[in-house]
């Protein structure tokens, strides 16, 4: 199992080292298969209470609330509990049209959500994402989103991670803006 969080039990933010609790790190361990897969983790500190951030993140049926690249979402199976399957449509301009995803973990007590891509019209095969929230010492919310995905034919691990990291960072910046009550630039 590998996690980008394995190297240090924390991460840097504005020059400060903020610890990531052990109970959070364990969710971000992904089994990576040689050169065929890559994984990464992205963090975002949000100046809002964890309850406010979680109320947006936990809504598996409404990812477009903060994921700007999602055009629409509808539930294919289930009602938002673990095992629920959603079909999302992606905005034009991305190398994708749709994605079918299953909710794997929804832990309201520990603020953990995870989904797996089942299929769709995109290149992110065997994609699995885990997002955790925990409270920083100053009361801010720290969001950690990690993923593992197959490296598409014709791409390198680095290219794949740069692409997915960029999307995840955009999503987390949008989440911060919404949770902090800031207007879009």
JOLIN-V852983 format. One record per helix or strand of 2 or more residues. SS is the DSSP state (H for helix, E for strand). FROM is the first residue (numbers start at 1). TO is the last residue. If there is no record, write none. Layout:
ss from to
SS FROM TO
SS FROM TO
//
This chain:
ss from to
E 10 13
E 16 19
H 22 28
H 34 36
E 37 46
H 50 57
H 60 65
E 70 77
E 85 90
E 98 107
E 112 121
E 128 135
E 141 150
H 157 179
//
